[in-house]
């Protein structure tokens, strides 16, 4: 019988992520902030032009990046 690759506790935070928050590219704080603020800023531009669909898409992307890069980051590091 084969052993599972991960224990149940390590799977708790391991999900299919669109962005790998533990990639060395995101080690610098200013990179993480820019990656979050850019889509949120563009969402503000879209909302100001009454483009609610695109504003919602960019706002969702910015919020997802904030979650991935500031909340999830480092949880599954050893």
C-alpha distances in whole Angstrom, upper triangle without the diagonal:
4,7,9,12,15,15,17,20,20,20,23,26,24,25,26,30,32,33,31,33,32,33,36,39,39,39,43,44,47,45,43,46,47,44,44,48,49,47,49,52,52,51,54,56,55,56,59,60,58,55,53,50,50,51,48,45,46,46,43,42,44,42,39,39,41,38,35,37,39,36,33,34,32,30,27,28,27
4,6,9,12,13,15,18,18,17,21,23,21,22,23,26,29,30,28,30,28,30,32,35,35,36,39,41,43,41,39,42,44,40,41,45,45,44,46,49,49,48,51,53,52,53,56,57,56,53,50,48,47,48,45,42,43,43,40,39,40,39,35,36,37,34,32,34,35,33,30,30,29,27,23,25,23
4,6,9,9,12,15,14,15,18,20,18,20,22,24,28,28,26,27,26,27,30,33,33,33,37,38,41,38,36,40,41,38,39,42,43,42,43,47,47,46,49,51,50,51,54,55,54,51,49,46,46,46,43,41,42,41,38,37,38,37,33,34,35,32,29,31,32,30,27,27,26,23,20,21,20
4,6,7,9,12,11,11,14,16,14,16,18,21,24,25,23,24,23,25,27,30,30,30,34,35,38,35,33,36,38,35,35,39,40,38,40,43,43,42,45,47,46,47,50,51,50,47,45,42,42,42,40,37,38,38,34,33,35,33,30,30,31,28,26,28,29,27,23,24,23,20,17,19,18
4,7,10,12,10,10,14,15,12,15,16,18,22,22,19,21,20,21,24,26,26,27,31,32,35,32,30,34,35,32,33,36,37,36,37,41,41,40,43,45,44,45,48,49,49,46,43,41,40,40,38,35,36,36,32,31,32,31,27,28,29,26,23,25,27,25,21,21,20,18,15,16,15
4,6,8,6,7,10,12,10,13,15,17,20,21,18,19,18,20,23,25,25,25,29,30,33,31,28,31,33,30,30,34,35,34,35,39,39,38,41,43,43,43,46,48,47,44,42,39,39,39,36,34,34,34,30,29,30,29,25,26,27,24,21,23,24,22,18,19,17,15,12,14,13
4,5,5,7,9,12,11,14,17,19,23,23,20,21,20,22,25,28,27,27,30,31,34,32,30,33,35,32,32,35,37,36,36,40,40,40,42,45,44,44,48,49,48,45,43,41,40,40,37,35,35,35,31,31,31,29,26,27,27,24,22,24,24,22,19,20,18,15,12,14,14
4,6,5,7,10,10,13,16,18,22,22,20,21,20,23,26,28,27,27,31,31,34,32,29,32,34,31,31,34,36,34,35,39,39,38,41,43,42,42,46,47,46,43,41,38,38,38,35,33,34,33,29,29,30,28,25,26,26,22,21,23,23,20,17,19,18,15,13,15,15
4,5,5,8,10,13,16,18,22,21,19,19,18,22,24,27,25,25,28,28,31,30,27,30,32,30,29,32,34,33,33,37,38,37,39,42,41,41,44,46,45,43,40,38,38,37,34,33,33,32,29,28,28,26,23,24,24,20,19,21,21,18,15,17,15,12,10,13,13
4,5,7,7,10,14,15,19,18,16,16,15,18,21,23,22,22,25,26,29,27,24,27,29,27,27,30,32,31,31,35,36,35,37,40,39,40,43,44,44,41,39,37,36,35,33,31,31,30,27,26,26,25,22,22,22,19,17,19,19,16,13,14,13,10,7,10,10
4,6,5,8,11,13,17,17,15,16,16,18,22,24,22,23,26,26,29,27,24,27,29,26,26,29,31,29,30,34,34,33,36,38,37,38,41,42,41,39,36,34,33,33,30,29,29,28,25,24,25,23,20,21,21,18,16,18,19,16,13,15,14,11,9,12,13
4,6,8,12,13,17,17,16,16,16,19,22,24,22,23,26,25,28,27,23,26,28,25,24,28,30,28,28,32,33,31,34,37,36,36,39,41,40,37,35,33,32,32,29,27,28,26,23,23,23,21,18,19,19,16,15,17,17,14,11,14,13,10,9,13,14
4,6,10,10,14,14,12,12,13,16,19,20,18,19,22,22,25,23,20,22,24,22,21,24,26,25,25,29,29,28,31,33,33,33,36,38,37,35,32,30,30,29,26,25,25,23,20,20,20,18,15,16,16,12,11,13,14,11,8,10,10,7,7,11,13
4,7,8,12,12,11,11,12,14,18,19,18,19,22,23,25,23,20,23,25,21,21,25,26,25,26,29,29,29,31,34,33,33,37,38,37,35,32,30,29,29,26,24,24,24,21,20,21,19,16,16,17,14,12,14,15,13,9,11,11,9,7,11,13
4,6,9,11,10,12,13,15,19,20,18,20,23,23,25,23,20,22,24,20,20,24,24,23,24,27,27,26,29,31,30,31,34,35,34,31,29,27,26,26,23,21,22,21,18,17,18,17,13,14,16,13,11,14,16,13,10,12,14,12,10,14,16
4,7,9,9,12,13,15,18,19,18,20,23,23,25,22,19,22,23,19,19,23,23,21,23,26,26,25,28,30,28,29,33,33,33,30,28,25,24,25,22,19,20,20,17,15,17,17,13,14,16,14,11,14,17,15,12,14,15,14,13,16,19
4,5,6,8,11,12,16,16,14,17,20,20,21,18,16,18,19,15,16,19,19,18,19,23,22,22,25,27,26,27,30,31,30,27,26,23,22,22,20,17,17,17,14,12,14,14,10,10,13,11,8,11,14,13,10,11,14,13,12,15,18
4,7,9,12,12,16,15,14,17,19,19,20,17,15,17,17,13,14,17,17,15,17,20,20,19,23,24,23,24,28,28,28,25,23,21,19,20,18,15,15,16,13,10,12,13,9,9,13,12,9,11,14,15,12,13,16,16,16,18,21
4,6,9,9,12,11,10,13,15,16,17,13,11,14,14,11,12,16,15,14,17,19,19,19,22,24,23,25,28,29,29,26,25,23,20,21,19,16,15,16,14,11,12,13,9,8,11,11,7,8,12,13,11,10,13,14,14,15,19
4,5,6,9,9,9,11,14,15,17,14,12,15,16,13,14,18,18,17,19,22,22,23,26,27,27,28,31,32,32,30,28,26,24,24,23,20,19,19,17,14,15,15,12,10,12,12,8,8,12,12,10,9,11,12,11,12,15
4,6,8,9,7,9,12,12,14,11,9,13,14,11,12,16,17,17,18,21,22,22,24,26,27,28,30,32,32,30,28,27,24,24,23,20,19,19,17,14,14,14,11,9,10,10,6,5,8,9,7,5,8,10,10,10,14
4,6,8,7,8,11,13,15,13,11,15,16,14,15,19,20,20,22,24,25,26,28,30,30,31,34,35,36,33,32,30,28,28,26,24,22,22,21,18,17,17,15,12,13,13,9,8,10,11,9,6,6,9,9,8,11
4,5,6,7,11,13,15,12,11,15,16,13,16,19,19,20,22,24,24,25,28,29,30,31,34,35,36,33,32,30,28,28,27,24,22,23,21,18,18,19,16,13,15,15,11,10,13,14,12,9,10,13,12,11,14
4,5,5,8,11,13,11,11,15,15,14,16,19,20,21,23,24,25,27,29,30,31,33,35,36,37,35,34,33,30,29,29,27,24,25,24,21,20,21,19,16,17,17,14,12,14,16,15,11,11,15,14,12,15
4,6,7,10,11,8,9,12,12,11,14,16,16,18,20,21,22,24,26,27,28,30,32,33,34,32,31,30,27,27,27,24,22,22,22,18,17,19,17,14,15,17,14,11,14,17,15,12,14,17,17,15,18
4,6,7,9,6,6,9,10,9,11,14,15,16,18,19,21,22,24,25,26,28,30,31,33,30,30,28,26,25,25,22,20,20,19,16,15,16,15,11,12,13,11,8,10,13,12,9,11,14,15,14,17
4,6,9,8,8,11,12,12,14,16,18,19,21,22,24,25,27,28,30,31,33,34,36,34,33,32,29,28,28,26,23,23,23,20,18,19,18,14,14,15,13,10,11,14,13,10,10,14,15,13,16
4,6,6,7,9,10,11,13,15,16,18,19,20,22,24,25,26,28,30,31,33,34,33,32,31,29,27,27,26,23,22,23,20,18,19,18,15,14,16,15,11,12,15,16,12,13,17,18,17,19
4,5,5,6,9,10,11,12,14,16,17,18,20,22,22,24,26,27,28,31,32,31,30,30,27,25,25,24,21,20,21,18,16,16,17,13,12,14,13,10,10,13,15,12,13,17,19,18,20
4,5,5,6,9,10,10,12,15,15,15,18,20,20,22,24,25,26,28,30,29,28,28,25,23,24,23,20,19,20,18,15,17,17,14,13,16,15,12,12,16,17,15,17,20,22,21,24
4,5,5,6,9,10,11,13,14,15,17,19,20,21,23,25,26,27,29,27,27,27,23,22,23,21,18,18,19,16,13,15,15,12,12,15,13,10,12,15,16,13,16,19,20,19,23
4,5,5,6,9,10,12,13,14,16,17,19,21,22,23,25,27,28,26,25,25,22,21,21,19,16,16,16,13,11,12,12,8,8,11,10,6,8,12,13,10,13,16,18,18,21
4,5,5,6,8,11,11,12,14,15,16,18,20,21,22,24,26,24,24,24,21,19,19,19,15,14,16,13,10,12,13,9,8,12,12,9,9,13,15,13,16,19,21,21,24
4,5,5,6,9,10,10,12,14,15,16,18,20,21,22,24,23,23,22,19,18,19,17,14,14,15,13,10,13,14,10,10,14,14,11,12,16,17,16,19,21,23,23,26
4,6,6,7,9,10,12,13,15,16,17,19,21,22,24,22,21,20,17,16,17,15,12,12,13,10,8,10,11,7,8,12,11,9,11,14,15,14,17,20,21,21,25
4,6,6,7,9,11,11,13,15,16,17,19,21,22,20,19,19,16,14,14,13,10,10,10,8,5,7,8,6,6,9,10,8,10,12,14,14,17,19,21,22,25
4,6,5,6,8,10,10,12,14,15,16,18,20,19,18,19,16,13,14,14,10,10,12,10,7,9,11,9,9,13,13,12,13,16,17,17,20,22,24,25,29
4,5,5,6,9,10,11,12,14,15,17,19,17,17,17,14,12,14,13,9,10,12,10,8,11,13,10,11,15,15,14,15,18,20,19,22,25,26,27,30
4,5,5,6,9,10,10,12,14,15,16,14,14,14,11,9,10,9,5,7,9,7,5,9,10,9,10,13,14,14,16,18,19,19,23,24,26,27,31
4,5,5,6,9,10,10,12,14,15,14,13,14,11,9,10,10,6,5,8,8,5,8,10,10,10,13,15,14,15,17,19,19,23,24,26,28,31
4,5,5,7,9,10,11,13,15,14,14,15,12,10,12,12,9,8,12,11,9,12,14,13,13,17,18,17,18,20,22,22,26,28,30,30,34
4,5,5,6,9,10,11,13,11,12,12,9,7,10,10,7,8,11,10,9,13,15,14,15,18,19,19,20,22,24,24,27,29,31,32,35
4,5,5,6,8,10,11,9,9,10,7,4,7,8,5,5,9,9,8,11,13,14,14,17,18,19,20,21,23,24,27,29,30,32,35
4,5,5,6,9,10,10,10,12,10,7,9,11,9,8,12,13,11,13,16,16,16,19,21,21,21,23,25,26,29,31,33,34,38
4,6,5,6,9,9,10,12,10,8,11,12,10,11,14,14,13,16,18,18,19,22,23,23,24,26,28,28,32,33,35,36,40
4,5,5,6,5,7,8,6,5,9,10,9,10,13,13,13,16,18,18,19,22,23,23,25,26,28,29,32,33,35,37,40
4,5,5,5,6,9,8,5,8,11,10,10,13,14,14,15,18,19,19,22,24,24,25,26,28,29,33,34,36,37,41
4,5,7,9,12,11,9,12,14,13,13,16,18,17,18,21,22,22,24,26,27,27,29,31,32,35,36,38,40,44
4,5,8,11,10,9,12,14,14,14,17,18,18,20,23,23,24,26,28,28,29,31,33,34,37,38,40,42,45
4,6,9,9,8,11,13,14,14,17,18,19,20,22,24,24,26,28,29,30,31,32,34,38,38,40,42,45
4,6,6,6,9,10,11,12,14,16,16,18,20,21,22,24,26,27,28,29,30,32,35,36,38,39,43
4,6,5,6,9,10,10,12,14,15,16,18,20,21,22,24,25,26,27,28,30,34,34,35,38,41
4,5,5,6,9,10,11,12,14,15,17,19,20,21,23,24,26,26,27,29,32,33,34,36,40
4,5,5,6,8,10,11,12,14,15,17,18,20,21,22,24,25,26,27,31,31,32,34,38
4,5,5,6,8,10,11,12,14,15,16,18,20,21,22,23,24,26,29,30,32,33,37
4,6,5,6,9,10,10,12,14,15,16,18,20,21,21,22,24,28,28,30,32,35
4,5,5,6,9,10,11,12,14,15,16,18,20,20,21,23,26,27,28,30,34
4,5,5,6,9,10,11,12,14,15,16,18,19,20,21,25,26,27,29,32
4,5,5,6,8,10,10,12,14,15,16,17,19,20,24,24,26,28,32
4,5,5,6,9,10,10,12,14,15,15,16,18,22,22,24,26,29
4,6,5,6,9,10,10,12,14,15,15,16,20,21,22,24,28
4,5,5,6,9,10,10,12,13,14,15,19,20,22,23,27
4,5,5,6,9,10,10,11,13,14,18,18,20,22,26
4,5,5,6,8,10,10,10,12,16,16,18,20,23
4,5,5,6,8,9,10,10,14,15,17,18,22
4,6,5,6,7,9,10,14,15,17,18,22
4,6,6,5,6,9,12,12,14,16,20
4,6,6,5,6,10,10,12,14,17
4,6,6,5,9,11,13,13,17
4,6,6,9,10,13,14,17
4,6,8,8,11,13,16
4,6,6,8,10,14
4,6,8,8,12
4,6,5,9
4,6,8
4,6
4
